[in-house]
Amino acid sequence: MLVLGALPWDPAYAQSRQISILRDAEIEDTIRVYADPLFVAAGLDPQSINIHLVNDRSLNAFVSNGRNMFMFSGLLMSTDDPNQIIGVIAHETGHIAGGHLVSVRGEVEKATAAAILSTILGIAVAAATGEGAAAAAGSTIGSGIAQREFFRYTRTQESAADQAALSYLDATGQSSEGLYDLLRTFENQELLSATNQDPYMRTHPLTSDRLQAVKHHIEVSPHSNAPADPDLMMRQARMVAKLVGFLESLRVTLQRYPESDQSIPARYARSIAYFQDRQMDKAVPLIDGLIAEEPDNPYFHELKGQMLFETGSGDLALASYAQSVELAPDQPLLAIGYAQALIESGEETNLEIAASSLEQALRIEPRNATAWRLLGMAYGRLGLEARASVASAEFSYLTGDHQQAEFLARRAVQGLEYGTPDWQRANDILNALNAGDG
């Protein structure tokens, strides 16, 4: 369900934009399949790095705060080769492994760090809610002189990240051609004015030396002609189709995926686009056809559940959502979607299943604010008022409403048995608030 640089976010660009975070289990799984081998090659723990999808049509990607990687939907939709996205991820991984975010701190101070950090903070809040909340940017980066000094400093880091990326790609047996092809797409942008460049160019200074270094590596690497992985190619095609179907208009989707194209990604995109346009007589047969071909694909079942749920057929949606969760029990977003449909049904037995599903999702993703909000609703409707207060306190804490979080946590403590897990969780919230954490 859809609801490269060390410190590359450009506040001047973001100031006029609305920043929102997208969540989708299938797309996040695809990006993880691309990224985790690179993290391991870099000596990083994949579980320690958060990957976020930004709903923005520009071509950009960046890392911030040492352990957060942001991929823009525009970048993902512009590529048809997974090696291009893998190359970008490898580059960003080079920044993380190289500690560039720590090293750059002194330089950031010269470029009015508060402007950049306020933007990143806003994105972090949107990521915490999981509901695409918009985050406005702060002020622009200081003077032109400070900006030039900052980007001069980052050019060295860009080259270092490239070299690291090339080593990670070799270590995982993957070609560097994708990285080179993507860098070439940005080459002509150096001739544009800053206001017309994609933010990637302003925050990832591209030089001829960088391009030549990658080209030379391709000439000598034993993996340059490595064949494309068919599974990754299909994952890429489906990811792009899903993004286009949800984010573009029906007209644009049909131009890109005409009715004559009967491939799985094309039918996937059209099914989503027709659903977005509420042409259910066309959307449902398409997704049913895909399910018939791939009955064990949890994301096809999830999409049908979403279609039915959002068009008023909640009871019918439950079977599709349940099937998606059964096929992918470790995907918290699927469990959350299922739980929401269960709660909306209003039946007590469904509320118990919803609470269990949300509890499982939160064991995997404990900072998912949406899951805590829904769990509070489920507990409340089941008459478990104290437990509802704890869950709602977690939601308030994660979304920055600390006054409400404290009120709810104190109320929960009064109604819970001393020493129980929920009692401890409520006290943890109070202790964190008293310590000024978060």
N, C-alpha and C positions, 0 to 999 in steps of 0.2 A: 504494500500500500504506500503510494507516494504522498503523502501529505505535503613556478619553481622559485625560492629566495628565503633567506633566514628570517628576515623581518619585513616581508614584502608588501604588506597591506598599505595601500596609498590613501591616506585620509582625504586628500584633495579630491580624489576620484569618488570615494565613498560618501562624501558629504552630501552629494545630491542623489544618493541611491538608498533604497531600502534593502537591508541585508536580511535574508531569511535562510534558515537551515532546513533542508529536506531530510526526511527519514524514509528509507525503504529497505526492507530486509534483503531483497534480491540484489539490489545495486551495492549495498554495503558488503554483502557476501562476495560479490565479484571483485570489488576493490581490495578486499582482504586476501582473496586468492592471488591477486597481483602482488600485493605489498608484503605479506608475511615472509615469503622466502628471502626478499631483499632485506628485511629487518634482521632476520637470522644471519644472513651473510655479513651484515654490518656489526654483528655482535650485540644487537638490541633485542629486548624482550618484546615480542609483538603485542602482548597484552598490555604493555605499559604505554602504548601509543594510541591515541584517539584519532580516528579519521572522521571528518565531517564533510558533508556535501552541501555546498552553498548554492542557493538558487539564484544564479546570476548568469546572463548570457555572454559575458566577457570571457576571454581565454585567459585563465589564471589558475594558479595553485600556489599554496604557501604553507609554511609551518610557523607556529608561534608558541611562545612559552615553553619551548623545549620538547613538548610531547603531544602537540596537537597539529594534525595535518588537515588542511582544508583544500578540497577539490571543487572546482566550479563546474556547474552543469554545462555552461557554454563550452568549456574545454572538452568535457566528455562527449558532448553531442557533435563536436566538430571532427572527431576521429573515427576511423573505421578499422584501425589496426591496434590491437591491444598493446603491441610493443611501444607505441607512442606514449600511451598512458603509463605503462611500466617504466619507460625511460624517465618520465617526469617524476614518478614516485621514487625512483632510484636517486635522482638528483636531490629531491627534498630529504631523502634519507641521509644523503651525504652531509647536508647541513646539520641534521640532528646528531649524527655520529661524530661530526667534527666539532661539536660544541660551539657552533657559530653564534647561536643565540646568546650564549654567555659572553663570548668575546666581543660581540657587537654592542654590549650595553653602554660602554663608555662613549661610543660613537653616536648612539641613539640620543644620548643626553645633549649632544651638540645640535641635534636636529629636532628638538622639541618632542621628547619621547612621550609626553602626556597625550599629544594628539593621536599618536599611533596606538598607544595602550588603551585609550578610551574606546577606540574602534574595536580592538580585539576583545575588550571586556564586554561590549555590547553583543558581539557574536557569541561569546561564551554563554551569556544569559539565554540567547535564543537556542543554543545547543542544549542547554540544561532542560528547558521546557519541552523540547521535542515537538513543539507545535508551530514552528516557523515564525516565532515572534520577531518583529522587525527591530533592528538596532541601528540608530542613527550614529553617524561618525562624530568625532570631536572636531577640533579646528585643524587647519592645514599645517603641514610641516613648515616650521620656521622660515628663515630667510632662504633666498636662492643660493647663497654661499654655503649655508649649512647643508642644504639638500645636495649640492654638488659634492661636498666633502663626504657625506654619508654614502652616496652611491659610488664614489671613487673607492671607498673602503670596501664596499660589497663586491666590486668586480673581482678582487682577489679571492673572495670566498666563493663566488660563482664558479671560477675555474677549479678551485679545490673540490667543490661539490661535484662538478663534472667528472673529475678524475676518480673520485670515490664511486660515483654512479657506474662508471665503466668497469671498475673492479667488481662491483656487486653483480652487474649483468654477466660478466664472465664467470663469476663464482656460481651463478645459477644456470649457466649454460644458455644464456639468452643473447640474441643479437642486439647490437647498439644502433642498428639502422633506424629504429623507431625514434630514438632520441635525436638523431641527426636530422631526420625528416621534419620533426616538429620544430627544431631550432631553425631550420631553413624557412619555415613558414613565417617566422618572426623577423627574418633578416631584412626584408624591405621596410619593416616598420621603423627601423632606425632613421629612415629619411623623413618620417612624418613628424609633425609637431607633437609635443607632449600631450596636448589635449585630444589628439586623434589616435594616439597609440593605445593598444590594449594595455591594461595595468601591468601585465606580465613584463612588458618591455621596460616600463618605468621602474620596476622593482627587481628585474633580473637583467642587468646590463649585459647586452650581447656584443661580443667582439669577434673580429675575424680570427683571432688566435684561438678562441674557444671552439669555433666551428672547425678549424683546421686540426685541432687536437682530437676532436671526436672522429673526424674523417680519417685521420692517421690510424687511430685505434681500430676502426673498422677494417682497414687494410691489413692489419697484422693479427687481429683477433681470430682464434680458431672457431669462434661461435658466430661470426658475422653472417654465415649462410645457414644458420640453424633454421630448420623448417618451422613454420608457424604451427602452434599447438591448436588442433581443431577445436578442442574444448574451450580454449581461451578465445578463439575467433567467434564461436557461437555465443559465449558469454558477453563479449563485446557487442555483438550485433543485437542481442536481446536488451542489453542495458541501454544502448542508444535508442532502440525502438521504443522502449518504455518511457524514456525521458521525452522523446519527441511526442509520443501519444498524449502524455499528461501535460506537457508544458507548451506545446504549439497548438495552433488552431486546427480545426478539422481540415480546412482547406490546405494548410501547409503540410499536414501529415499525409493527406491523400496525394499531394504532389510528390512527396518523397517516397511514399509507399503506395503506388497506384494499385487498383483492384487487380490488374494483370499480374502483379507480383504475389505469388502464392507461397512464398517462403514462410517459415515459422515466424521470424522477426517481423516481417511485413504484416502478417495477419494479427500478430500481437499488438503492433502499433495501431492498426485500424480498429481493433476491438476496443482498445483504450480510448481512442479518439471518438468513436461513435458513442461510447459510454459517457464521455465528458460532454458530448452534445445531446445526451439523453435519447439517442436513437437506439433503444434497447432491442428492437426487432432485428437490428444488424449486429449489435455488440454481443449479445448472448450467444447466438449461433456460432460466431467466430471463436469465442472462448470455449464453448462446448466442443468444437472441433479440435482445438488445441489439447484440451483435456483428454479427448478420445485417443489422440496420438501419443500423448505423454501423461498417462494417468498418475504417475509417481512424481510429477512436478508440483511441489508445494505452492509455488508462486502463481501457477495457473488457477489452482483452487482458491488461493487467497484473493485473486482478482475477481473471480466469480462471486465470492462471498461479499466483497466490497460493492460490486455492482448491485447485488440483491439488497444488501443492507441500506445502501444510500438511495435506493429507489422504492423503499417502503416494504420490502419483502423480508423483514428481519428473521422470521421463523425459518424461511427457506435458506437464508444466508448461513445459519448456524451449522448446517451439515457441511457446507463448503469450507467454512473457517475451521471446523473440527478436523476435517481431512487434511488441511494445510498444516495444522499443528501436529497431527499424528505423523506426518511425513517429515517434518522438520522440528522436532521437539526442543532443539537448542536455539531456536530463533526467537528471541524475546518479542520482537515486533509482531510476529504472527500471533503469539499468545495474547498480546495486548489487544490486537484487533478482534480476536475471538472473544476476549473478555468483555469488550465494549458491547458487542452484539448480544452477549448473554445478559448483561446488565439491563440493556434496553428492553429485553423481552419481558422483564418484570416478574418472572417466575422464581420462587424461592429456591428451588433445586438448581436452577441456572445460576443464581447468585452464588451458591456455594461452589459451583464449578468455576465461575468467574474468579472468585477469591483465590482458589487454588491455582488457577492459571496465572494470575498476576503475581502470586507469591513465588512461583517458579520463575517467571520472567525477571523479577527483582533479584533473585539469587544470581542471575547472570548479569543483569544491568542494574545495579542498586541505586544509581543516580538518575534513573528515568523518572522525571517528574510526572509525566502523564500516567504512568503505571501507578504511582502513589495516589494521584487524584482519583483514579478509577477504583483503586482498592479502598480508599476512604468511603466512596459511594457504596461499594458492595457491602462493606462491614456495617455501614450505617443502616442500610435497608434490611440487613440481617439482624438488627437490634444490638450489634456489638459496638456500643457507643464509644467505649474507651479505646478500643482498637481502631475505630474510625478516626478518633482524635489523633492517635499516633501517626497514622498514614497521612492524614491531612496536614499534620505538622511537618512531616517530611516534605510534602509538596510545597508548603509555604516557605520552608527553609531553602529548598533548592531554587525556588523562583525569586528569592530575595525579599520576601515579606517576613522579616524577622520578628516583627511585633506580633503578627498572627501566629507565627510558628511557636513563639514563647507561650502565648495564651493557650494554644491547643496542647502543647506538650505538658504544661502544668495541669491542665484539666485531665489529661490522660493519666498522669502519675497518681492523681487522687483516686482514680477508678480502677487501677490495675493492681494485681497482687505483687508484692515486693519481690524483686529478683527475677521475675519472668522476662523473657526476651523482649516483649513489647515495653515493659517497664524500663528495662535497660536502654532501649532505643530512645524512649522519651527523655531519659536523663542524659543521654549522649547529646541530644539536640540542645538541651538546656546548658550543658557544660560547654558545648561549642559556642553557643551564643554568649555565655558569660566570659569566655576566653577571647571573644572578638574574632573567632574563626569564621571564614566564609564570607 
